[in-house]
Amino acid sequence: MSRLFGSVRARATLGATLVVAVALVAAGTAVLLSLRSNLTAEAGTRAERSARAVASELAARTPYGALSGLDGGDGPVQIVDEDGKLAAGSEDLERISGTATTEVTPRPSAPGDDDDDDADDSDGSGDSDESLAPGEIGHETTFSNGSATIDGDTEDYRFAAVEVESPDHGRLTVHAGAPLAAEHSAVRTALTVMLIGFPLLLVIIAVVTWLVTGRALRPVEGIRGEMAAITASEDLARRVPEPATHDEIARLARTTNETLAALEASVERQRRFVADASHELRSPIASLRTQLEVAAAHPELLDLDGAVEDTVRLQHLAADLLLLARLDAGERPADGRVDLSALAREEAAGRTGVAVDAEPAEVTGSRGQLGRVLANLLDNGRRHARERVTVTVRREGGWAVLGVADDGEGVAEADRERIFERFVRLDAARSRDDGGAGLGLAIARDVAVRHGGTLTAGAAPAGGALFELRLPLAR
């Protein structure tokens, strides 16, 4: 069963069919009950009309034998006295139920009968508290359901009971019936139509829902098929088809393509990163291997300082790559409080030609990573400065702004974003000794972003480069 209704299409069809089925059953039941109630009320109205017509004749002192309602043409009629005895009844009435008495022919009164002799034959219809004057008809009407057999035909009837004060016979109760055959026939016809029509309607709804759902989900199947093809081919340049609509499926397709584009960019970035890292690592490793091979053959030619320099460069490059890997993995900075002014003075203390002008500004983050950012900015500034590098720290609204400016040639406006890319070195800094691996500024910006801030390059007042690190102040 779970496999049969495992698809969205099947579940949607089943759900829609069940909802409509419940609605149809509820509506059908309400219609049948309403139809039955209305037809029963209509039969009651006809019965009451017949009963009051007979009561009017009795109030006018019409004899029992001359009553027009006893011919049985409009339905069975019984007239019961206040003792519960049948005073008169319809012609050809053979059997009756649902009225005050089941008698069909009047019984002659026996000498000595009193009010209590036939107490068991009365259902209380003649015990009304309504006081009536001679010739007056009661305002209240009571209804009941029963059956009657007239001239061999048995039918169900709706009976109405009306009291009348006859001048000649005292308090009488007139029971008149109206047939319920029309009500039963209409209810049966409606029920038959529902039993035949509802299943057909449910089948039509199920088929239509199945077709409409399939058509609506066709773009989803196209997206799924294209994603499967992309996964199999590993070609992230492909995109899923976007339907020309403005619904949820179109937004899903657009979001999927955006995800594929981001994934393609990330994979391409990782490929470039691996290629650039391999290239950068190959130079110091090759240089170190050459020196060691020369030293093995000619110990007196060992360039120990060069070997140490290449080893240190290789160590720094490995540390940079490891930090970048941790940042790419989503490593969150520690939630410590760091005073940028104190950090700036610490980093500038071991470097010549660096001036610090800082006011206290505390931020939240990793002291080690922020120190690495400042160290990279200072090393970059000293590499390009003519004489001095200036470090400033100030508070600006809810931000702490750390600036590192040099008096060098500066950075061209076209290159102010490109220098933050990994392994990017401008032409003037292509030297392996002077330019580094091109990871310092990339690491600095990644750390700034991880701390909820920004790192931008601009022009310094002295004409050189100005790097501004903006971080939210600690609360």
N, C-alpha and C positions, 0 to 999 in steps of 0.2 A: 504493500500500500504506500509506503514512504517513497519507493522508487516510482510508482505510478504518478503520484502527485509531487514529485521532486522538483519540477520546473515551475518557474514563476507563471508561465502561461497556463499550466494545468491548475495551479492553486488559484489564480485569478478567475479562471472559468468556474471552478468549483465554488469559490466564495460568492461570485456574482449570482450563480444559479441558486445557491442556498438562501441568499438574502431575498431574492425575488420569490422563491418558493414560500418562505416564511411570510413575506408581505402578501402574497396571493392567498395563502390559507387564512391569514388574519382578515384580509379584506373580504374573502368569500364567506367566512363565518359571520362577519358583521352584516353583509348583504342578506344572507339567509335569515338571520335573526330579525333584521329590520323588515324584510319582506313578510316573514311570518307574523310579526307583530302588527304590521299595518293591515294585512288581510284579516287577521283575527279581530282587530279593532273595527274594521269595516263590517265584518259579519256580526259583531256585537251591536253595531249601530243599527243594522237591519233588524236584528232580533228585538232590540229595544223599541224600534218604531212599530213592529208588529204587536209587541206586548202593550204598548200605550194605546194603540188603536183599539185593541180588545177592551182594555181598561176604560177607555172613553165610552164604548158602547155599554159596558156594565154600569158606569156612572150615570148613563142616560136611561137606566132601567130596561135595557134590552134583555129579553129572556135568553136563557142559555141556548135554546134551540135556534134562535134567530141570529146568533153571533156570527158575523162574516168571517172571523178568523179561524173558526173551527173546521173549515172545509179541508184543511191540510195542504192547500195550494202553496202557501208561503212558508210552510214548515210546521212542526208539531207545536201544539198549544195545550197547556194545562192550566186549569183554574182550580186553586186550592183554597179552601176556607181557612178560617183562623184556627181551626182544630187540626189542620193538616190533612183533612179528608179531600179527596178529589171531587170537586163539584162538577166539572165538565172537562172534556178533552177533545182532541181532534178526531175527525173521522178516520177510520182505517189505521189508527195507531195501535200497533201490536206490542211493542216493547219500547221502554225508555229508561235512560239512566242519566244522572247528573242534575236532576231537578229535585223538588221537595219530596216527591213520592214517585215510586215506580209503577203506581197504578195507572191503567190505561182506560178503565171504565169506571164511572162513578158508582159508589156503593150506596144503597138506600140506607137511610138513617134508621137504626133500630130503636124501639121504644126504650126509654130510660138512659140513652146515651148522654153522657155529660162531657164536660171539657177535658176530663182526664182520661177518657176511655182510649183515645188514640194518641196519647202523648208520644209513644214510641215511633209513630209514623211521621212525625214532624221533624224537620231539620232546623227549626227556629225561624223559618222565613216569615211566619206569620206573627212573630213576637217582636216586631219593630216597635221602637219607642216613639215613632213619629205619630202624632195625633192627627187624625183626618176627620173632616166634617163629612156628612153624608153627601155623596156625589163627587167627592174630591179624590184626586189621584196623587199618590205619593211622589215626591221629587227624587228620592233615592232609587237607584237602579243597581242591582247586584248581578254579577255575571259568573257563569260557570261553563265548563266544557262537559259534554256527554255525548251519548249516541241515542238514536231512535230508529225503530223499524216501522215504516209506513208502507202498507200494502205489499209487504215482502221485501222491500228495499231498506237495507241498513246503512246509515251514514252517520258521520260525526257532525255534531252541531255545537254552535255557540249559543247558550241560553241566557236570556235576560229576564230578570224577575222584577215586576213592578206591583206595588200595592195600591189598592183602590178601596174606598169605602162605599160599597153599594147600598143604595137606599133600601133595597129589597133583601139582600143576602148578607149584609154586614161586611166585615173586613175580609177581603179576598186578595189573593196573590196570583197574578197572571204570569205564567212561565211561557215564553215564546222562544223558539229556536230558529236560527239561520244556519244553513248548511256550510260546512267548512271544506267542501270538496274543492272549491276553487283555490283555497289556501293550500291544501295538500297538493293539488296538481301543479300550482305555480312553484311551490318549494321543490317538488320532485323534478320539475323541468329545469329550474335553475341549478339544482344540484347535479343533474345529468350533464348540463352544459359545462359546469365547472370541472367535473371529473374527466370530461373529454378535452375541454379546451386548455385547462391548466397544464397538463403534461405536454401538450403540443407547444404551448407558449414557452414552457421551460426548455424544451428542446431547441426552439428557435433562439432563445436568449443564450443558451450554452454555445450554440454554433456561432452566433454573431460575436459573442465575447471571445471565443477561441480565435476567430478570424481577425477581429480588431486588435486583440492583444498580440497576436503573431505579427501583424503589420506594424504595431507600435514598437515591438521588440526587435524588429528586423535590423535597425541600425545598431542595436546592442550586439547582435550576432556578428555584424560586420566589424565592429570594434574588437570583439573577442577574437575573430578570425585573424585580423591584421596583427593584433598583439601576439597571437600564437606564432604567426609567420615571422614577426620581428624577433621573438625569443629564439626561434629555430635558426634564423639566419644571422643573429647577433648584429644586425645592421640597424644601429640606433638612429640613422638618418631618415628612416622611413617614418611615416606618420599615419595615424588612423583616419578614416574618412569622417568628415564633419557634416552632419545633415544640415540642410538649409532651413532650419527651424529655430525657434527661440525657447525650446523646452528644456527639461532636465537632461535629456539624452544629448542634446547639442552641447550643453554646458559640460557634461561628462566627457564628450569627445575633445572639447577644447582643453579641459583640464588635463586629460590624458596626453594630448600633444605637448602641452606645456611641461608636463612631467618628463616626457621623452626628451624634449629639448634640454631641460635641466640635466637629465641623466647623461645625455650625449656630451654636454659641455663639461660635466664633471669627469666623465671617462676620458675625454680628450685632454682635460687638464691633468689628470693623473698620468696619462701617457707622456705628455710633455714633461711633467715633473720627473718621471722615472728616466726619460731620455736625458734631460738636462742634468739630473743628479749623477747619472752614469758618466756623462761627459765631464762634469766637474770633478768627480772622484778619480777619473782615469788619469788626469794630469798629475796630481801630487803622488798618486800610487806609482805611475810610470817613472816620475822623477826620483822617488825614493828607491825604487827597485834598481834604477840605473846606478845610483850612488852606492848602493850596497853591493851590486855586482862588481863595480870598479874597485871598491874597497876590498872585496874578497880576492880579486886578482892582484891588486896593488895597494896594500894597506897604507902605504905612505901618501896615497892620493885621496884618502878619505876626507870628504867635505862634511865634517861633523855639524857645523852650524847650518849648512843647507839641509842636511837630513833632519835636524831638529825642527827647522822652520817648516819643512814639508809635513812632518809629523804633526806639528801644532796646527797647521792649516787643515790637515785631514781631520784632526780631532774637532776643530771648530765647525767644519762642514758637517761632520756626523752629528754633532750636537744640534746644529740648526735643522738638519733634516729630521731628527727625532722630535724636536719641538714642533715643527710643522705637522708631523704625523699626529702628534697628540692634539693639536689645534683642529686638524681636519676631522679627528675622531670625536670632536665635540666636548673636549675636556673643559669643565667649568672652572673659572678662577676661584680661589679661596675667598671667603667672606671676611677678610681682615680690613682694618682701617690703616690707610697709608697716607702719610703727610708728604705731598709732592715736593714741597719746598725743602724738607729735610733730605728726601731722596735725591733731589737735584744737587744739593751740596755734597752729598756723599759720592755721587758719581763724578762730579767735577773735581773733587779733591785730588784724584790721582792723575789728572790730565792738565797739561800746560796750555796756556792761552785760552782758558775757558773762564768767563765771568758769569756770576749768578746774581740775579736780581729777583728775589722770590718773596711772596707773602704766604702765610700759612693757608693751606688748602687741603683738606682731607677728603679722600675718596675711598671707595670700598673695592677691594680686589686683592690680587696676588702681588705681594711686594717683590717677589723674585721676577715675575713676568713683566711688571711695570719697570723694574730696574733694567731688565733686558731691553725694553723699548727705549728708555732714555740712553742707555749705553750705545745702542745701534745708531740713534740720532746724533749723539756726540761724536762717535767714530766717523760717521758720514760727514758731519760738519767739519771736523778737523782735517779730513781727507781733501776737502775742497776749499777750505778757508785760506786766505792769504796770511792773516795775522791772528785773528781771534774769533772765538765762538761765544755767543751770548745766550744764556739760558734765563728765561723769565717764567714766573709762575704768578698768576693772578686769578681772582674770583670774578666771574662774570655771570650775574644772575644765579641760576642753579647749577652752573658749570664751573669746573676748575680747568683753566687753560694754561697749558705748558707749551712754551715756544722755544725752539732752538734755531738761532739765526747765525749765519756766517757772512763773512765779507768777501766771498769768492765771486765767481762769475754767475752763479745762480742756475736755475733750471728753466729751460725754455717752456713757454706756456703749453706747447703741444705735447711736452713730455711729462707734465706734472702728474698725470694719472698713470702713464706707462711705467714710471720708475717704481711703482708699488707692485708690479707683477713679478713673479718669481723668476730668478735667473736672468733678469733684465739689467743690462749695464749699458749706460750711454757710451757713445764712441770715445769720449774723453776718458772714460774709466775702464777701458778694455784690458788694461794691464792686470795680470793675475796678482801681482804684488800690491798694486795700489787700489784696484777696483773691487777686490773680494769676489765672492761667488754670486753676488746679486740677490742675496736672500735677506739682508738686514732690514731693508724698508718693508719688504713683504711680510716678514715676521712682525715688525712693529705695527703695521696696519691690522693684521689678523688679531693680535693681542688687544689692540684698541677696540675693535669691533666686539670681541668676546667680553669686554668690560662695559659694553653699552655706550661706547664713545666713538669718536671719529679721529682720523689722522689725515691732514691735508698738507699739500705743498703750495707755497706761494713765493712772493718776492719780499725780501727783507728790506728794511729802511736803508741799510748800507749798500744795497745793490746785490747782495748775495741771495741765497736760498733761505726761506723761512718755513719750518715745519711746525705745525700747530696740532697739539694733542688735546682734545676736549673730552673730559670725563665728567659724569654727573657727580656732584658733591655728595659726600656721605651725610645721611640724615642723623 
